[in-house]
Amino acid sequence: MPFNPDAHRRRSIRLPGFDYASPGAYYVTIVTRARECLFGDVVDGVMMENDVGRMIWKWVRELPRKFRTVTIDSCVVMPNHIHVVIWIVGADLCVCPDQSIDREPGRTHRCAPTLGSIVQWFKTMTTNESIRTAGTFRSGMLWQRNYHERIIRTHGELNRTRQYIIDNPAQWHDDLYVP
């Protein structure tokens, strides 16, 4: 069924007015299309990644190389989703080449990736590699549309999120994303 904006009224799940390029910690969950278990299996509470799961890890490690203002705090790849804490630690200064983005040419301003642009790049790179190497996804879709995010605001929340990520494989049988 094609997307019909009148029938499918999607509300944004993002915090209205929040700058998602702001320095801080963000807890992100990205789920596979149709919650298919593509990245491996949980065996005795331990995640055993297959080739696709190892490829997902490779691109997680690439995020700080692609986005200099990003660091990865905690991460787990599960059979059909990934949890990751992404820190945006600052912004680079860059020069605007033209006026196409309503800034004076040659003027320096802050350039920071948004959380959305980081996730979009990650999803694009992982999908492209999975198609190139395995030809696995004929439809070209590895991931569900969108992603879940939460802004981490306190050290306690950060520590609880890290623990949740560590414990996730052991809790797989109770996980929300088990098909």
Legacy VTK file of the C-alpha trace (Angstrom):
# vtk DataFile Version 3.0
C-alpha trace
ASCII
DATASET POLYDATA
POINTS 179 float
0.000 0.000 0.000
1.564 3.326 -0.997
1.950 6.059 1.586
-1.058 8.358 1.666
-0.477 11.462 3.833
-4.219 11.918 4.364
-4.721 8.357 5.614
-1.360 7.958 7.366
-1.028 10.988 9.588
2.395 10.638 11.109
3.230 12.716 14.120
6.823 13.521 14.802
8.230 11.757 17.840
10.991 14.352 18.158
11.009 16.923 20.955
9.512 20.094 19.439
11.964 22.973 19.218
14.964 20.915 20.358
18.232 21.315 18.428
19.329 17.744 17.675
22.808 19.020 16.793
23.272 20.159 20.412
26.149 18.658 22.371
24.925 15.859 24.595
24.157 12.164 24.834
21.421 10.502 22.811
20.111 6.961 23.235
19.132 5.569 19.819
17.383 2.345 18.822
17.172 1.333 15.163
15.066 -1.703 14.208
15.238 -3.919 11.120
12.438 -3.918 8.570
9.605 -6.161 9.792
11.780 -6.928 12.840
13.587 -9.614 10.865
16.427 -11.273 12.800
19.287 -10.587 10.385
22.297 -9.871 12.602
22.810 -13.183 14.441
21.359 -15.032 17.413
21.394 -14.779 21.184
22.816 -18.004 22.635
22.765 -18.451 26.411
22.396 -14.706 26.923
25.284 -13.791 24.600
24.828 -12.136 21.213
26.562 -14.099 18.469
26.793 -11.832 15.420
26.797 -13.262 11.938
28.504 -11.562 8.971
25.757 -8.936 8.712
25.962 -8.245 12.462
29.727 -7.779 12.227
29.188 -5.406 9.297
26.805 -3.359 11.498
29.564 -3.080 14.138
32.007 -1.931 11.464
29.764 1.011 10.555
29.155 1.888 14.225
32.926 2.240 14.593
32.995 4.433 11.462
30.597 7.013 12.920
33.308 8.990 14.824
35.527 8.908 11.736
32.784 10.309 9.520
31.493 12.816 12.097
34.386 14.320 14.062
32.028 15.712 16.696
30.550 12.273 17.478
31.691 9.599 19.919
30.106 6.251 20.674
29.567 5.564 24.359
27.778 2.201 24.502
26.381 -0.087 21.848
24.873 -3.511 21.354
23.866 -5.195 18.122
20.936 -7.555 18.689
19.365 -10.006 16.209
16.955 -7.402 14.812
17.910 -4.046 16.282
20.745 -1.929 17.566
20.966 0.200 20.711
23.622 2.901 20.835
24.469 5.922 22.957
25.788 8.644 20.682
27.530 11.705 22.067
27.609 14.873 20.028
30.547 16.638 21.654
30.746 19.934 19.823
30.677 21.591 16.474
33.291 22.281 13.869
33.681 25.705 12.346
33.248 25.739 8.607
33.003 28.271 5.845
29.825 28.712 3.848
30.684 28.389 0.143
27.598 30.188 -1.163
24.344 31.820 -0.154
22.195 28.758 -0.778
21.715 28.223 2.939
20.948 31.858 3.841
24.410 32.746 5.094
26.936 35.198 3.764
29.514 33.594 1.456
32.886 33.035 3.106
31.497 33.575 6.605
32.445 31.108 9.351
29.649 29.421 11.309
29.042 26.338 13.434
28.586 23.117 11.489
27.327 20.179 13.453
25.617 17.047 12.238
22.149 16.494 13.598
21.244 13.202 15.210
18.982 12.578 12.209
21.809 13.066 9.710
24.048 10.711 11.723
21.396 7.968 11.804
20.544 8.518 8.127
24.203 8.107 7.115
24.546 4.948 9.247
21.377 3.393 7.807
22.441 4.246 4.243
25.947 2.824 4.611
24.806 -0.423 6.273
22.022 -0.976 3.742
24.316 -0.292 0.780
26.995 -2.661 2.057
24.487 -5.409 2.809
23.149 -5.163 -0.750
26.663 -5.014 -2.262
28.158 -7.898 -0.324
25.305 -10.300 0.198
22.603 -9.145 -2.160
20.415 -9.894 0.827
17.839 -7.154 0.570
16.222 -7.084 -2.835
13.857 -4.329 -1.754
16.797 -2.218 -0.627
15.338 -1.896 2.840
17.340 -3.136 5.798
15.816 -0.853 8.439
12.379 0.262 9.497
11.492 3.840 8.694
12.656 6.283 11.373
14.313 5.394 14.694
13.663 5.822 18.392
15.726 8.341 20.324
15.869 9.690 23.838
17.897 12.650 25.025
19.953 11.589 28.043
19.815 14.380 30.602
21.435 13.053 33.805
24.349 10.855 34.855
21.875 8.460 36.469
19.942 8.113 33.234
23.199 7.591 31.327
24.288 4.851 33.732
20.876 3.112 33.568
20.991 3.247 29.758
24.516 1.808 29.669
23.424 -1.026 31.988
20.362 -1.722 29.848
22.603 -2.005 26.777
25.002 -4.361 28.592
22.117 -6.522 29.876
20.144 -6.559 26.621
21.404 -9.922 25.267
20.696 -11.660 28.580
17.151 -10.218 28.524
16.463 -11.143 24.884
13.608 -13.507 25.731
11.730 -10.560 27.341
12.758 -8.002 24.710
10.215 -5.768 23.070
11.742 -6.442 19.642
11.569 -10.254 19.678
9.416 -11.188 16.668
LINES 1 180
179 0 1 2 3 4 5 6 7 8 9 10 11 12 13 14 15 16 17 18 19 20 21 22 23 24 25 26 27 28 29 30 31 32 33 34 35 36 37 38 39 40 41 42 43 44 45 46 47 48 49 50 51 52 53 54 55 56 57 58 59 60 61 62 63 64 65 66 67 68 69 70 71 72 73 74 75 76 77 78 79 80 81 82 83 84 85 86 87 88 89 90 91 92 93 94 95 96 97 98 99 100 101 102 103 104 105 106 107 108 109 110 111 112 113 114 115 116 117 118 119 120 121 122 123 124 125 126 127 128 129 130 131 132 133 134 135 136 137 138 139 140 141 142 143 144 145 146 147 148 149 150 151 152 153 154 155 156 157 158 159 160 161 162 163 164 165 166 167 168 169 170 171 172 173 174 175 176 177 178
